[in-house]
Amino acid sequence: MHHPSNDPGQTIEALVRAVEPRLIELRRDIHAHPETGFDTIRTAALVADELRAMGIEPQTGVGRTGIVASITGAHPGPCIILRADMDALPIAEQTGLSFASTVPGKMHACGHDLHTASLLGAAKALTQLAPHLSGSVRLVFQPAEETMESGAAAMIADGAADGADMAIAFHNRPETAAGKIVLNRGASTASSDEFKVVVHGKSGHAARPHAAIDPIVAAAHVITQLQTLISREMNPALSAVLTIGHIQGGATQNIIPDSCMFEGTVRCRSPESRDLAEASFHRICRGAAAAMNVSVDIDYVRGAPPLMNDDRLVDRAANVLGLQFGEAPLVEQGSSFGAEDFSFFSERLPSIQIFVGSGQPGRDDRVHNSDYQPDEACIAQSAIALTRMAVELLT
């Protein structure tokens, strides 16, 4: 049995390094067999088998295809969630790697294969450290992070967050060199809400606009007015993004159509700005429509909320990961307007998302790219970081 000293860093490092070749092997297996959305059946089965081999009995089928498993310490204490996402993207892989995707049109271009392997590495280390822990670690392997229908929300609905006290997620970051850690204060990612607006007018001949009600001109006015939601109503320090990515109306040049549709997304980095954006969106659409003598149907769907990092967890992570790796993590004020459904956990529990550098020397990679080739050194580093955080919070 391993006995961590006052500084358990070397013990944790040794435990993870011992299984690092297996973790890389698992990552490559998952990478070669990508599954999207909730269809992570093979991946979940592989995870369940690995957990059983460690003596951990997994709970399967949580949130349809998710897995929850617990590692219980020798003494009572808090429950910490460690979460990894498992799903891939509908992208055709172009890397030419020996373990490239064998499934046409699907690829682990966001590195969730790395995450799944890393959490298995942390699980292996924590099972051996369990006698020294006060509390428990709940491992959450989640499907459907990349889809509008959220795997995190589905797992939470099935009880994955019940009774937990804190939650930790992590993500590979190719903009940062492998070996480096980055933490965010405040919002790590933005909320992601979608809208579709149909402007209803009255069709008629293009030569006789007075006998029709033009929904295209009305839609243009509504769209222009919506830009003031960002520029004139939003606190610049809590800025947001409103993008209309699709507009459609009419079928030919000499007919005023009955309707015109536009749709897009709203991204906000605080719960307050999100509520303001939604209320203002409805008011502007209805007000501008009334002024133009048209009616509007508004379909406004909330997706993931903003992912809010807990300040105390950021402080503890900065301290303990600095001790573990001999270099203090870079702590940034978050600036991403991307979305991440771990935010459904951060809505309920003090939470943190840790970014682990995955950039290879000489490459300029980004996630969601068909040629994404992360540095596999980030697998062990992520596992070490998660293990150290759990040990810190449970001893």
C-alpha positions in Angstrom: 0.0 0.0 0.0 1.3 3.5 -0.9 1.4 5.9 2.0 1.5 9.5 0.9 3.8 11.7 2.9 2.9 15.3 3.9 3.5 16.1 0.2 2.0 13.2 -1.8 3.2 14.5 -5.1 5.9 11.8 -5.7 3.5 9.0 -4.8 0.8 10.3 -7.1 3.3 10.7 -9.9 4.6 7.2 -9.5 1.1 5.7 -9.4 0.0 7.4 -12.7 3.3 6.9 -14.5 3.0 3.1 -13.8 -0.2 3.0 -15.8 0.6 5.7 -18.4 1.3 3.2 -21.3 -2.1 1.6 -20.6 -3.8 5.0 -20.6 -2.2 5.8 -24.0 -3.3 2.4 -25.3 -6.9 3.1 -24.1 -6.9 6.6 -25.7 -5.9 5.2 -29.0 -8.5 2.5 -28.9 -11.2 5.0 -28.1 -9.8 7.4 -30.8 -10.0 4.7 -33.4 -13.7 3.9 -32.5 -15.3 7.4 -32.1 -19.0 7.6 -31.0 -21.1 10.7 -31.1 -23.8 12.1 -28.8 -25.5 9.6 -26.6 -24.3 6.7 -28.8 -21.2 6.1 -26.6 -22.0 2.4 -26.1 -18.7 0.8 -27.0 -16.7 3.5 -25.1 -18.9 3.1 -22.0 -18.5 -0.6 -22.1 -14.7 -0.2 -22.3 -14.7 2.2 -19.3 -16.9 -0.2 -17.3 -14.5 -3.1 -18.0 -11.5 -1.0 -16.9 -13.2 0.1 -13.7 -14.2 -3.5 -12.9 -10.6 -4.6 -13.4 -9.6 -2.0 -10.7 -12.2 -3.5 -8.3 -14.7 -0.6 -8.8 -18.2 -1.6 -9.6 -19.7 0.9 -12.1 -23.3 2.1 -12.4 -24.1 2.0 -16.1 -26.9 3.5 -18.1 -26.9 6.8 -16.2 -28.2 9.6 -18.5 -28.8 6.8 -21.0 -25.1 5.8 -21.7 -23.1 7.5 -18.9 -21.2 5.8 -16.2 -21.0 6.7 -12.5 -18.6 4.9 -10.1 -17.4 5.7 -6.5 -14.1 5.4 -4.7 -14.8 5.6 -1.0 -12.1 6.7 1.5 -11.5 5.1 4.9 -13.0 8.1 6.8 -16.2 10.2 6.4 -15.9 13.4 4.4 -17.2 15.3 1.4 -18.0 13.8 -2.0 -16.1 15.2 -5.0 -17.2 14.6 -8.6 -14.5 14.1 -11.2 -16.0 14.3 -14.7 -14.8 13.3 -18.2 -16.8 13.5 -21.4 -16.7 10.6 -23.9 -18.3 11.7 -27.1 -16.7 12.5 -30.5 -17.6 14.9 -33.3 -19.2 14.5 -36.8 -15.9 15.3 -38.5 -14.0 13.3 -41.1 -10.5 12.7 -39.7 -7.5 13.8 -41.8 -4.6 13.0 -39.5 -3.3 9.9 -41.2 -2.3 8.5 -37.7 -2.0 4.7 -37.3 -4.9 4.8 -34.8 -7.0 7.3 -36.8 -10.8 6.9 -36.8 -12.1 3.8 -38.4 -15.7 5.3 -38.5 -16.3 7.4 -41.6 -17.4 11.0 -40.7 -16.6 10.7 -37.0 -13.5 11.8 -35.1 -12.3 12.6 -31.6 -11.4 16.2 -32.7 -12.1 17.7 -29.2 -9.9 15.3 -27.2 -12.6 13.5 -25.2 -10.7 10.3 -25.8 -7.9 11.9 -23.8 -10.3 12.9 -21.0 -11.7 9.4 -20.7 -8.3 7.8 -20.5 -7.1 10.4 -18.0 -10.0 9.9 -15.6 -9.4 6.1 -15.8 -5.8 6.9 -14.8 -7.0 9.0 -11.8 -9.3 6.2 -10.8 -6.5 3.7 -10.8 -4.3 6.0 -8.6 -7.2 6.9 -6.2 -8.2 3.3 -5.6 -4.7 2.8 -4.1 -4.8 6.0 -2.1 -8.4 5.4 -0.8 -7.2 4.3 2.7 -5.8 7.8 3.3 -8.9 9.7 2.1 -11.7 11.2 4.1 -14.8 11.2 1.9 -15.4 9.8 -1.6 -14.6 10.4 -5.2 -17.5 10.0 -7.7 -16.2 9.3 -11.2 -18.6 10.6 -13.9 -18.1 9.5 -17.5 -20.5 11.5 -19.6 -21.9 11.2 -23.2 -23.3 14.0 -25.3 -21.2 17.0 -24.4 -21.1 18.2 -28.1 -24.8 18.1 -28.7 -27.6 20.6 -28.0 -29.3 17.9 -25.9 -27.0 17.7 -22.9 -25.5 14.5 -21.5 -24.6 16.4 -18.3 -28.3 17.4 -17.8 -29.4 13.8 -18.6 -26.9 12.3 -16.0 -27.9 14.9 -13.4 -31.6 14.0 -14.0 -30.6 10.4 -13.2 -29.0 11.5 -9.9 -25.3 11.9 -10.9 -24.9 15.1 -8.8 -27.1 14.1 -5.9 -25.3 14.4 -2.5 -22.0 15.6 -4.0 -20.2 18.6 -2.5 -17.9 19.8 -5.3 -17.2 19.0 -9.0 -14.0 19.1 -11.1 -13.8 18.9 -14.9 -10.8 19.3 -17.1 -10.1 19.9 -20.8 -7.1 19.6 -23.1 -6.0 22.9 -24.5 -3.8 22.8 -27.7 -3.1 26.6 -27.5 -1.1 25.8 -24.4 2.1 23.6 -24.5 1.9 20.2 -23.0 3.1 20.3 -19.4 1.4 23.6 -18.6 -1.8 24.1 -16.6 -4.2 27.0 -17.0 -7.0 28.0 -14.6 -9.8 30.5 -15.2 -11.5 32.8 -12.7 -15.2 33.6 -13.1 -16.9 32.2 -16.2 -14.8 29.5 -17.9 -17.3 29.3 -20.8 -20.5 31.1 -21.9 -24.1 30.0 -21.9 -25.4 28.8 -25.3 -29.0 29.6 -26.2 -30.6 29.3 -29.6 -33.4 31.1 -31.2 -35.6 31.0 -34.3 -37.9 33.8 -35.2 -40.6 33.7 -37.9 -41.9 37.1 -39.1 -45.4 36.8 -40.5 -46.6 39.4 -43.1 -49.0 39.2 -46.0 -47.9 38.1 -49.5 -48.5 40.1 -52.6 -47.0 41.4 -55.9 -43.7 43.1 -55.6 -45.0 46.0 -57.8 -47.8 46.7 -55.3 -46.2 46.7 -51.8 -49.1 48.8 -50.4 -51.4 45.8 -50.9 -49.0 43.4 -49.0 -47.2 43.5 -45.6 -43.5 42.9 -46.3 -42.0 40.4 -43.7 -38.5 40.7 -45.3 -38.2 44.5 -44.6 -39.7 43.9 -41.2 -37.2 41.1 -40.4 -34.3 43.4 -41.5 -35.5 46.0 -39.0 -35.8 43.4 -36.2 -32.3 42.1 -36.9 -30.8 45.6 -36.9 -32.6 46.4 -33.6 -31.4 43.2 -32.0 -27.8 44.4 -32.4 -28.6 47.2 -29.8 -29.2 44.5 -27.3 -25.4 44.0 -27.1 -24.2 47.5 -27.9 -26.7 49.6 -25.8 -28.2 47.3 -23.1 -25.4 45.0 -22.0 -22.9 46.0 -19.4 -19.6 46.0 -21.4 -17.8 44.2 -18.5 -20.4 41.4 -18.8 -20.5 41.4 -22.6 -22.4 38.9 -24.7 -22.5 37.7 -28.3 -25.7 37.6 -30.5 -25.2 36.1 -33.9 -27.8 35.5 -36.6 -26.5 32.7 -38.8 -29.4 31.9 -41.0 -32.1 34.0 -42.7 -34.6 32.8 -45.3 -37.6 34.4 -46.9 -39.3 34.3 -50.3 -38.8 32.2 -53.4 -38.5 34.6 -56.3 -37.8 38.3 -57.2 -41.3 39.6 -57.9 -43.4 38.2 -55.0 -43.5 39.6 -51.4 -43.7 36.4 -49.3 -46.0 35.6 -46.4 -43.1 35.1 -44.0 -39.4 35.4 -43.3 -37.4 33.3 -40.9 -34.1 34.0 -39.1 -32.2 32.0 -36.5 -29.1 32.2 -34.4 -27.4 32.0 -31.0 -26.9 34.1 -27.9 -23.8 33.6 -25.7 -23.4 35.1 -22.2 -20.8 34.9 -19.5 -22.9 35.4 -16.4 -26.4 34.3 -15.3 -27.5 38.0 -15.0 -26.5 38.9 -18.6 -28.2 35.7 -19.8 -31.5 36.7 -18.2 -31.3 40.2 -19.5 -30.5 39.0 -23.0 -33.5 36.7 -23.2 -35.9 39.3 -21.8 -34.6 42.0 -24.1 -34.7 39.7 -27.1 -38.4 39.1 -26.7 -39.2 42.8 -26.1 -37.2 44.0 -29.2 -38.7 41.4 -31.5 -42.3 42.1 -30.4 -41.8 45.9 -30.3 -40.1 46.1 -33.7 -42.7 43.7 -35.2 -45.6 45.9 -33.9 -44.0 49.0 -35.4 -43.8 47.3 -38.8 -47.3 45.8 -38.6 -46.2 42.2 -38.7 -46.5 39.4 -36.1 -43.6 37.2 -34.8 -43.3 33.6 -33.5 -40.3 33.3 -31.3 -38.7 30.0 -30.3 -36.0 30.7 -27.8 -34.3 27.6 -26.3 -31.9 27.7 -23.4 -28.9 25.4 -23.8 -26.0 25.1 -21.3 -25.6 27.9 -18.8 -22.3 29.7 -18.3 -19.7 27.5 -16.5 -18.8 29.5 -13.3 -15.6 28.6 -11.5 -15.7 28.7 -7.7 -13.1 31.2 -6.4 -12.0 29.1 -3.5 -11.5 26.0 -5.7 -9.4 28.2 -8.1 -7.2 29.3 -5.2 -6.7 25.8 -3.9 -6.0 24.4 -7.4 -3.5 27.1 -8.1 -1.7 26.3 -4.9 -1.8 22.5 -5.0 -1.1 22.1 -8.7 1.9 24.5 -8.3 3.2 22.1 -5.6 2.5 19.0 -7.7 4.2 20.2 -10.9 6.7 22.6 -9.5 5.3 25.5 -11.5 2.3 27.6 -10.6 -0.6 27.4 -13.1 -1.4 30.4 -15.2 -4.6 31.9 -13.7 -6.6 33.9 -16.3 -9.8 35.8 -16.4 -11.9 33.5 -18.6 -12.7 34.9 -22.1 -14.2 32.0 -24.0 -17.7 32.3 -25.6 -17.7 28.6 -26.3 -20.1 26.4 -24.4 -19.5 23.4 -22.1 -22.3 21.5 -20.4 -20.3 20.8 -17.3 -22.0 24.1 -16.4 -25.1 22.1 -15.4 -22.9 20.7 -12.6 -21.4 24.2 -11.8 -25.0 25.6 -11.4 -25.5 23.2 -8.5 -22.1 22.7 -6.9 -18.9 24.6 -6.3 -17.0 23.7 -9.4 -13.8 24.2 -11.4 -12.6 23.4 -14.9 -8.9 22.8 -15.3 -7.2 23.3 -18.7 -4.3 21.0 -19.4 -1.9 22.0 -22.2 -1.9 19.5 -25.1 0.1 21.5 -27.8 2.8 19.6 -29.5 6.1 21.4 -30.4 6.0 22.7 -33.9 2.2 22.4 -34.3 -0.5 25.0 -34.1 -3.5 22.9 -33.3 -7.0 23.8 -32.4 -9.8 21.5 -31.2 -12.7 20.7 -33.6 -10.2 20.5 -36.4 -9.9 17.4 -38.7 -6.1 17.3 -38.3 -6.1 17.7 -34.4 -3.0 15.9 -33.0 -2.6 16.6 -29.3 0.4 15.7 -27.3 -0.4 12.5 -25.4 1.7 13.7 -22.4 -1.4 15.6 -21.4 -3.1 12.2 -20.5 -0.9 11.5 -17.5 -0.7 15.1 -16.5 -4.5 15.3 -16.4 -4.7 12.1 -14.3 -2.0 13.4 -11.9 -3.8 16.8 -11.6 -7.2 15.2 -10.9 -5.7 12.8 -8.4 -3.8 15.6 -6.6 -6.9 17.7 -6.4 -9.0 14.9 -4.9 -6.3 14.1 -2.4 -6.0 17.8 -1.4 -9.8 18.1 -0.9 -10.2 14.8 0.9 -7.4 14.8 3.4 
